[in-house]
Amino acid sequence: MKLSSLLLSICLLTAVQITVAQGQSTYTFKKPSANGTGKVYMGREIAHVMSFEGVEWLERNGRVKEENTNLALVSLPLKNNSIVADIGAGSGFYTFRVAQRIPKGKIYAVEIQDEAITFLKKKASDDRYTNVAMIKGNEQSPNLPANSIDLAFMVDVYHELQYPAAYLTALKKALKPNGQLLLLEYKAEDPAVAIKPEHKMSVRQVKKELSANGFKLVKNGTFLPLQHFLLFEKTD
């Protein structure tokens, strides 16, 4: 082997080792709680991803009133030509409602579960939504086009990201320079919100994690009964 090739191989191996070490140091591990993975990020245990078997809960009749989803929808910073991404779209509860508000725009429904992708495709076809596109993401990336998104939002999803640091890095690349990220998360500060602790988040924790990954909070909406409405912009 030539010296130059040997040096290149050593450099590549070193880069891989550094990347792996950095990834390992980002997270710590503990005995999993009842609804957690045992994987800890910045002091928070990451929750298990809800199976698509819970689709009936996402589409439950009382959701609109319980969460005041209509108010959440009208509060989204949208134009009729916005390019939007619903990260962890699930059954498309928000996806298709947002699609109606952006007739000249487009919404990507991003999911990692094949059952959800199949469900979303069928609903989009049956109801003739031409501005909805399904994207198969993975645990570390939404697989969205670079510099393409005006608004990305996650509804009760962020706390389930298995690699939040990597995911936020990938999502940041997909956002336009003035693109925004919205998180709706059940209020950890409110014991009256009857959601499992691992599936709730405090404003303080969300700000800590997002600021560490290049986002700043620009709106803290307190108007929803159960969830935080937290709008972020990129800082770099």
ZABA-258141 format. One record per residue (C-alpha): residue number from 0; x negated, y negated, z; residue in three letters. Coordinates in steps of 0.05 Angstrom, whole numbers, plus 32768, in hexadecimal, padded with zeros to 4 digits. Layout:
<atoms>
+-------+------+------+------+------+
: torti :   c1 :   c2 :   c3 : roba :
+-------+------+------+------+------+
:   NUM :    X :    Y :    Z :  ALA :
...
+-------+------+------+------+------+
</atoms>
This chain:
<atoms>
+-------+------+------+------+------+
: torti :   c1 :   c2 :   c3 : roba :
+-------+------+------+------+------+
:     0 : 8000 : 8000 : 8000 :  MET :
:     1 : 7FE6 : 7FBB : 7FEE :  LYS :
:     2 : 7FD6 : 7F8C : 8027 :  LEU :
:     3 : 800B : 7F59 : 8010 :  SER :
:     4 : 8040 : 7F8F : 800F :  SER :
:     5 : 802B : 7FA7 : 8053 :  LEU :
:     6 : 802F : 7F61 : 8070 :  LEU :
:     7 : 8073 : 7F57 : 8051 :  LEU :
:     8 : 808D : 7F97 : 8070 :  SER :
:     9 : 8072 : 7F83 : 80B4 :  ILE :
:    10 : 8093 : 7F3F : 80AF :  CYS :
:    11 : 80D6 : 7F5D : 809B :  LEU :
:    12 : 80D3 : 7F8F : 80D4 :  LEU :
:    13 : 80C2 : 7F58 : 8105 :  THR :
:    14 : 80FC : 7F2E : 80ED :  ALA :
:    15 : 812C : 7F68 : 80F5 :  VAL :
:    16 : 8112 : 7F76 : 813B :  GLN :
:    17 : 811A : 7F2D : 814F :  ILE :
:    18 : 8162 : 7F2C : 8134 :  THR :
:    19 : 8174 : 7F6B : 815A :  VAL :
:    20 : 8155 : 7F50 : 819A :  ALA :
:    21 : 817A : 7F0F : 8193 :  GLN :
:    22 : 81BC : 7F35 : 8188 :  GLY :
:    23 : 81B0 : 7F5F : 81C5 :  GLN :
:    24 : 819F : 7F24 : 81F1 :  SER :
:    25 : 81DF : 7EFF : 81DC :  THR :
:    26 : 820A : 7F31 : 8202 :  TYR :
:    27 : 8207 : 7F56 : 8244 :  THR :
:    28 : 822E : 7F93 : 8259 :  PHE :
:    29 : 8254 : 7FAB : 8296 :  LYS :
:    30 : 8286 : 7FDF : 82A9 :  LYS :
:    31 : 82C3 : 7FD1 : 827E :  PRO :
:    32 : 8301 : 7FB5 : 82A0 :  SER :
:    33 : 8346 : 7FD1 : 8291 :  ALA :
:    34 : 834F : 7FA7 : 8252 :  ASN :
:    35 : 8307 : 7F94 : 8243 :  GLY :
:    36 : 82CE : 7FB0 : 821B :  THR :
:    37 : 8298 : 7FA8 : 8250 :  GLY :
:    38 : 8273 : 7F7A : 8220 :  LYS :
:    39 : 8268 : 7F35 : 823E :  VAL :
:    40 : 825C : 7EF4 : 8219 :  TYR :
:    41 : 824A : 7EB5 : 8241 :  MET :
:    42 : 826A : 7ED2 : 8280 :  GLY :
:    43 : 82AA : 7EEA : 825E :  ARG :
:    44 : 82BC : 7F32 : 8251 :  GLU :
:    45 : 82D1 : 7F3D : 8209 :  ILE :
:    46 : 8317 : 7F5C : 8203 :  ALA :
:    47 : 832A : 7F98 : 81DB :  HIS :
:    48 : 8347 : 7F8A : 8196 :  VAL :
:    49 : 8392 : 7F94 : 8197 :  MET :
:    50 : 83A6 : 7FCD : 8169 :  SER :
:    51 : 83D6 : 7FBF : 8130 :  PHE :
:    52 : 8405 : 7FEE : 8154 :  GLU :
:    53 : 8417 : 7FAF : 817B :  GLY :
:    54 : 8437 : 7F8F : 813D :  VAL :
:    55 : 847C : 7F90 : 815D :  GLU :
:    56 : 8463 : 7F65 : 8196 :  TRP :
:    57 : 8446 : 7F33 : 8164 :  LEU :
:    58 : 848A : 7F30 : 8140 :  GLU :
:    59 : 84B5 : 7F32 : 817F :  ARG :
:    60 : 84F5 : 7F0A : 817D :  ASN :
:    61 : 84E4 : 7EDF : 81B8 :  GLY :
:    62 : 84A0 : 7EC8 : 81A1 :  ARG :
:    63 : 84B6 : 7E87 : 8181 :  VAL :
:    64 : 84D6 : 7E6F : 81C1 :  LYS :
:    65 : 84A4 : 7E8D : 81F2 :  GLU :
:    66 : 8467 : 7E6E : 81D0 :  GLU :
:    67 : 848A : 7E34 : 81AD :  ASN :
:    68 : 8469 : 7E4A : 816C :  THR :
:    69 : 8490 : 7E15 : 8146 :  ASN :
:    70 : 846C : 7DDE : 816C :  LEU :
:    71 : 8429 : 7E00 : 8162 :  ALA :
:    72 : 8436 : 7E04 : 8117 :  LEU :
:    73 : 844A : 7DBB : 810E :  VAL :
:    74 : 840D : 7DA7 : 8136 :  SER :
:    75 : 83DC : 7DC9 : 8106 :  LEU :
:    76 : 83B2 : 7D95 : 80DF :  PRO :
:    77 : 83CB : 7DA8 : 809A :  LEU :
:    78 : 83D5 : 7D88 : 8057 :  LYS :
:    79 : 83FF : 7DA6 : 801F :  ASN :
:    80 : 83BF : 7DBA : 7FFB :  ASN :
:    81 : 8396 : 7DD3 : 8037 :  SER :
:    82 : 836C : 7E12 : 8032 :  ILE :
:    83 : 8377 : 7E38 : 8072 :  VAL :
:    84 : 8360 : 7E79 : 8093 :  ALA :
:    85 : 8389 : 7EA0 : 80C6 :  ASP :
:    86 : 8353 : 7EC8 : 80EA :  ILE :
:    87 : 836F : 7F08 : 8107 :  GLY :
:    88 : 83B1 : 7EFD : 80E2 :  ALA :
:    89 : 83D2 : 7F3C : 80FD :  GLY :
:    90 : 8419 : 7F40 : 80E3 :  SER :
:    91 : 8414 : 7EFC : 80C2 :  GLY :
:    92 : 8442 : 7EDA : 80F3 :  PHE :
:    93 : 841C : 7E99 : 80EB :  TYR :
:    94 : 8400 : 7EA8 : 80A5 :  THR :
:    95 : 8441 : 7EA6 : 8080 :  PHE :
:    96 : 845D : 7E6B : 80A7 :  ARG :
:    97 : 841E : 7E43 : 8098 :  VAL :
:    98 : 8422 : 7E58 : 804E :  ALA :
:    99 : 8466 : 7E35 : 804A :  GLN :
:   100 : 8446 : 7DF4 : 8062 :  ARG :
:   101 : 840E : 7DF4 : 802E :  ILE :
:   102 : 8431 : 7E00 : 7FEB :  PRO :
:   103 : 83F6 : 7DE4 : 7FC4 :  LYS :
:   104 : 83C2 : 7E04 : 7FF1 :  GLY :
:   105 : 83AD : 7E4A : 8004 :  LYS :
:   106 : 83A8 : 7E74 : 8043 :  ILE :
:   107 : 8379 : 7EAF : 804E :  TYR :
:   108 : 8394 : 7EE4 : 807D :  ALA :
:   109 : 8356 : 7F03 : 809B :  VAL :
:   110 : 835A : 7F47 : 80BC :  GLU :
:   111 : 832C : 7F81 : 80CF :  ILE :
:   112 : 8363 : 7FB5 : 80D6 :  GLN :
:   113 : 8379 : 7FD9 : 8096 :  ASP :
:   114 : 83C0 : 7FE2 : 80B0 :  GLU :
:   115 : 83C6 : 7F97 : 80B8 :  ALA :
:   116 : 83AB : 7F8A : 8072 :  ILE :
:   117 : 83DE : 7FBA : 8055 :  THR :
:   118 : 8416 : 7F9A : 807C :  PHE :
:   119 : 8402 : 7F54 : 8067 :  LEU :
:   120 : 83FB : 7F66 : 801D :  LYS :
:   121 : 8440 : 7F85 : 801C :  LYS :
:   122 : 8461 : 7F4A : 803E :  LYS :
:   123 : 843E : 7F18 : 8010 :  ALA :
:   124 : 8456 : 7F40 : 7FD4 :  SER :
:   125 : 849D : 7F4C : 7FED :  ASP :
:   126 : 84A7 : 7F03 : 8000 :  ASP :
:   127 : 8481 : 7EE9 : 7FC3 :  ARG :
:   128 : 844C : 7EC0 : 7FE6 :  TYR :
:   129 : 841C : 7EAB : 7FB0 :  THR :
:   130 : 83EF : 7E81 : 7FDC :  ASN :
:   131 : 83DD : 7EB8 : 800D :  VAL :
:   132 : 839E : 7EE3 : 8003 :  ALA :
:   133 : 8388 : 7F1C : 802F :  MET :
:   134 : 833E : 7F21 : 8045 :  ILE :
:   135 : 831F : 7F5E : 8066 :  LYS :
:   136 : 82F0 : 7F43 : 809A :  GLY :
:   137 : 82C1 : 7F68 : 80C9 :  ASN :
:   138 : 82AC : 7F61 : 8111 :  GLU :
:   139 : 8277 : 7F2C : 8101 :  GLN :
:   140 : 8295 : 7F05 : 80C8 :  SER :
:   141 : 82D8 : 7EF1 : 80A9 :  PRO :
:   142 : 82B8 : 7EFA : 8064 :  ASN :
:   143 : 82D4 : 7EB8 : 804C :  LEU :
:   144 : 82B7 : 7E8F : 8012 :  PRO :
:   145 : 8282 : 7E5D : 8028 :  ALA :
:   146 : 8297 : 7E15 : 8031 :  ASN :
:   147 : 82DF : 7E24 : 801F :  SER :
:   148 : 830B : 7E1B : 805C :  ILE :
:   149 : 832D : 7DDC : 8076 :  ASP :
:   150 : 834A : 7DFE : 80B4 :  LEU :
:   151 : 833D : 7E42 : 80D3 :  ALA :
:   152 : 8369 : 7E57 : 810D :  PHE :
:   153 : 836C : 7E91 : 813E :  MET :
:   154 : 83AB : 7E9F : 8165 :  VAL :
:   155 : 839A : 7EC9 : 81A3 :  ASP :
:   156 : 835F : 7EE7 : 817D :  VAL :
:   157 : 831E : 7EC6 : 8191 :  TYR :
:   158 : 8319 : 7EEB : 81D4 :  HIS :
:   159 : 8319 : 7F2D : 81AC :  GLU :
:   160 : 82DF : 7F1C : 817E :  LEU :
:   161 : 82AB : 7F52 : 818B :  GLN :
:   162 : 8271 : 7F26 : 8173 :  TYR :
:   163 : 8289 : 7EDE : 8180 :  PRO :
:   164 : 8245 : 7EBD : 8174 :  ALA :
:   165 : 823A : 7EDE : 8130 :  ALA :
:   166 : 8283 : 7ED4 : 811D :  TYR :
:   167 : 8282 : 7E8A : 812C :  LEU :
:   168 : 8242 : 7E82 : 8104 :  THR :
:   169 : 8263 : 7EA3 : 80C8 :  ALA :
:   170 : 82A3 : 7E7C : 80D0 :  LEU :
:   171 : 827E : 7E3B : 80D5 :  LYS :
:   172 : 825F : 7E49 : 8090 :  LYS :
:   173 : 82A5 : 7E54 : 8074 :  ALA :
:   174 : 82BF : 7E11 : 808D :  LEU :
:   175 : 82B8 : 7DD3 : 8062 :  LYS :
:   176 : 828D : 7D9A : 807F :  PRO :
:   177 : 82CC : 7D7C : 809F :  ASN :
:   178 : 82ED : 7DBF : 80AB :  GLY :
:   179 : 830D : 7DCF : 80EF :  GLN :
:   180 : 8317 : 7E0C : 811B :  LEU :
:   181 : 8355 : 7E14 : 8146 :  LEU :
:   182 : 835B : 7E45 : 817F :  LEU :
:   183 : 839C : 7E57 : 81A1 :  LEU :
:   184 : 838D : 7E7E : 81E1 :  GLU :
:   185 : 83B8 : 7E92 : 821C :  TYR :
:   186 : 83A9 : 7E65 : 8258 :  LYS :
:   187 : 837A : 7E88 : 8289 :  ALA :
:   188 : 8384 : 7E4D : 82B9 :  GLU :
:   189 : 83CE : 7E5D : 82C1 :  ASP :
:   190 : 83DF : 7E9B : 82EA :  PRO :
:   191 : 8427 : 7E95 : 82D3 :  ALA :
:   192 : 8412 : 7EA9 : 828C :  VAL :
:   193 : 841F : 7EF3 : 8290 :  ALA :
:   194 : 83E7 : 7F0B : 8262 :  ILE :
:   195 : 83AF : 7F3B : 8275 :  LYS :
:   196 : 8372 : 7F13 : 828E :  PRO :
:   197 : 8343 : 7F2B : 8257 :  GLU :
:   198 : 8374 : 7F10 : 8224 :  HIS :
:   199 : 8375 : 7EC9 : 8242 :  LYS :
:   200 : 8342 : 7E91 : 823E :  MET :
:   201 : 8335 : 7E50 : 8262 :  SER :
:   202 : 8326 : 7E0F : 823F :  VAL :
:   203 : 82E3 : 7E0D : 8264 :  ARG :
:   204 : 82CE : 7E51 : 824A :  GLN :
:   205 : 82E5 : 7E43 : 8202 :  VAL :
:   206 : 82BF : 7E01 : 8202 :  LYS :
:   207 : 8280 : 7E23 : 821D :  LYS :
:   208 : 8280 : 7E58 : 81E8 :  GLU :
:   209 : 8293 : 7E2C : 81AD :  LEU :
:   210 : 8262 : 7DF5 : 81BF :  SER :
:   211 : 822A : 7E28 : 81C2 :  ALA :
:   212 : 823A : 7E3A : 817A :  ASN :
:   213 : 823E : 7DF6 : 815A :  GLY :
:   214 : 8285 : 7DDF : 8167 :  PHE :
:   215 : 82A2 : 7DA4 : 818E :  LYS :
:   216 : 82E7 : 7D9E : 81AB :  LEU :
:   217 : 830E : 7D65 : 818A :  VAL :
:   218 : 8355 : 7D74 : 81A4 :  LYS :
:   219 : 836D : 7D97 : 81E2 :  ASN :
:   220 : 83B8 : 7D9E : 81D8 :  GLY :
:   221 : 83DD : 7DAE : 8219 :  THR :
:   222 : 8422 : 7DAF : 81FB :  PHE :
:   223 : 842C : 7DFA : 81F3 :  LEU :
:   224 : 844C : 7E22 : 822C :  PRO :
:   225 : 841C : 7E5E : 822C :  LEU :
:   226 : 83E0 : 7E4D : 8201 :  GLN :
:   227 : 83A8 : 7E1B : 81FA :  HIS :
:   228 : 83A6 : 7DF6 : 81B7 :  PHE :
:   229 : 835C : 7DE8 : 81AD :  LEU :
:   230 : 8344 : 7DC7 : 816D :  LEU :
:   231 : 82F9 : 7DC6 : 815D :  PHE :
:   232 : 82CC : 7DA7 : 8129 :  GLU :
:   233 : 8285 : 7DBB : 8114 :  LYS :
:   234 : 824C : 7D96 : 8134 :  THR :
:   235 : 8216 : 7DAD : 8103 :  ASP :
+-------+------+------+------+------+
</atoms>
